[in-house]
Amino acid sequence: MGKINKLIELDYPTDLVTQPVLSHLLKKYDILLNIRRASITKGFGYVQAEISGEEAEVKKALAELAKQGIDVNPIEKDVVE
């Protein structure tokens, strides 16, 4: 396996909007996260980002986000280049 880059959108449930989810993820896995766009309100949050690293680490990180209840979706356009 090699290094990969993925553009993703993360849609947060209300109870995780104020939690440092991405900070914990960066400490736990050997990945880089470049936030391209985000919007956070009291009831909802989304982040569009580029995630990169070794394929296995990226897959584990994305699986953990999904396990916490965050919707993880690939994106292919409409992200700040």
C-alpha positions in Angstrom: 0.0 0.0 0.0 1.1 3.5 -0.7 0.2 7.1 0.1 -3.2 8.4 -0.9 -5.0 11.7 -1.0 -8.8 11.9 -0.7 -11.3 14.7 -0.8 -14.0 14.1 1.8 -17.0 15.8 3.4 -17.7 15.1 7.1 -21.3 15.7 8.3 -21.4 16.0 12.1 -24.3 15.0 14.3 -25.4 17.7 16.8 -23.7 16.0 19.8 -20.3 16.0 18.2 -20.2 19.6 16.9 -18.4 20.9 19.9 -16.0 18.0 20.4 -12.3 18.0 19.2 -12.9 15.0 16.9 -10.3 15.9 14.3 -7.7 16.8 16.8 -8.0 13.3 18.4 -7.9 11.7 15.0 -4.6 13.5 14.1 -3.0 12.4 17.3 -4.1 8.8 16.9 -3.3 8.2 13.2 -0.4 9.2 11.0 -2.4 11.3 8.6 -2.6 14.9 7.4 -5.8 16.8 7.2 -6.2 20.0 5.2 -9.5 21.7 5.8 -10.8 23.4 2.6 -14.2 24.5 3.8 -16.3 24.2 7.0 -19.5 25.4 8.6 -20.4 24.8 12.2 -23.6 25.9 14.0 -25.2 24.7 17.3 -27.1 22.0 15.6 -25.0 20.9 12.6 -21.5 20.9 11.3 -19.7 19.9 8.1 -16.1 19.9 7.0 -14.8 19.5 3.5 -11.1 18.4 3.6 -8.3 16.6 2.0 -7.0 13.7 4.0 -3.7 12.1 3.1 -1.3 9.4 4.4 -0.6 5.7 4.0 -3.7 4.0 2.7 -4.2 1.8 5.8 -4.0 4.8 8.1 -6.5 6.8 6.1 -8.9 3.9 6.0 -8.7 3.4 9.7 -9.2 7.1 10.4 -12.2 7.3 8.2 -13.7 4.2 9.7 -13.3 5.7 13.2 -15.1 8.8 12.1 -18.0 6.7 10.8 -18.1 4.7 14.0 -18.5 7.9 16.0 -21.6 8.8 13.9 -20.0 11.2 11.4 -21.2 10.8 7.8 -18.1 10.4 5.7 -18.6 11.0 1.9 -16.1 11.4 -0.9 -16.3 14.7 -2.9 -15.0 15.4 -6.4 -15.9 19.1 -6.9 -16.8 22.4 -5.3 -13.8 22.5 -3.0 -11.4 25.4 -2.8 -8.4 24.5 -5.0 
